Amino acid sequence: MSFGAALFGCSESSKAPGTPVAITQKPAQKLVTQGTATTAETPPPPEYSYNPQGRRDPFAPIIIAAEQKARGGNLSPLERYDLNQFKLTGVVWGGFGYNAMVEGPDGKGYFIRVGTIIGPNKGVVKKITQQIMVVEEKYKTFSGETEHKEIVIELRKKQEGMQ
């Protein structure tokens, strides 16, 4: 009788009288006997947790080039073309440091300094010497890690134009 009084004798004071109260049942328990004592054992509920670390965001675009082409009106001429389309035609140096002159696929020439952004992947000019220009690009791998790639563009030789 005391069990029944404990089950039905308690009520919530915040509820208005006459309001139906939902009664929830516990999951069925399995009785296990060990020797002379019986104990009730309930299997633990399955726990699910998702750890996104080391995985690619499934909603992030894999091909970003299409987005960059769509925004082509907002990009400078140096950012519209791939790095392999530029030709290093000259290097000017003096008290102000090194500046490079590159020719784009459109036939126009552009002066570049260290720190200039070039290419559709936001490459940054890291180094200019008398013979080369080094551009560093950052890109994401399929696993979401950021990696760096250095591209070296060499000065065109005079013999390239003559045949």
Sequence and secondary structure as in RCSB ss.txt:
>XXXX:A:sequence
MSFGAALFGCSESSKAPGTPVAITQKPAQKLVTQGTATTAETPPPPEYSYNPQGRRDPFAPIIIAAEQKARGGNL
SPLERYDLNQFKLTGVVWGGFGYNAMVEGPDGKGYFIRVGTIIGPNKGVVKKITQQIMVVEEKYKTFSGETEHKE
IVIELRKKQEGMQ
>XXXX:A:secstr
 HHHHHHHH   TTS TT           EEEEETTEEEEE           TTS  TTS S  HHHHHHTGGGS
 HHHHS GGG EEEEEEEETTEEEEEEE TTS EEEE TT EETTTTEEEEEE SSEEEEEEEEE TTS EEEEE
EEEEB  HHHH  
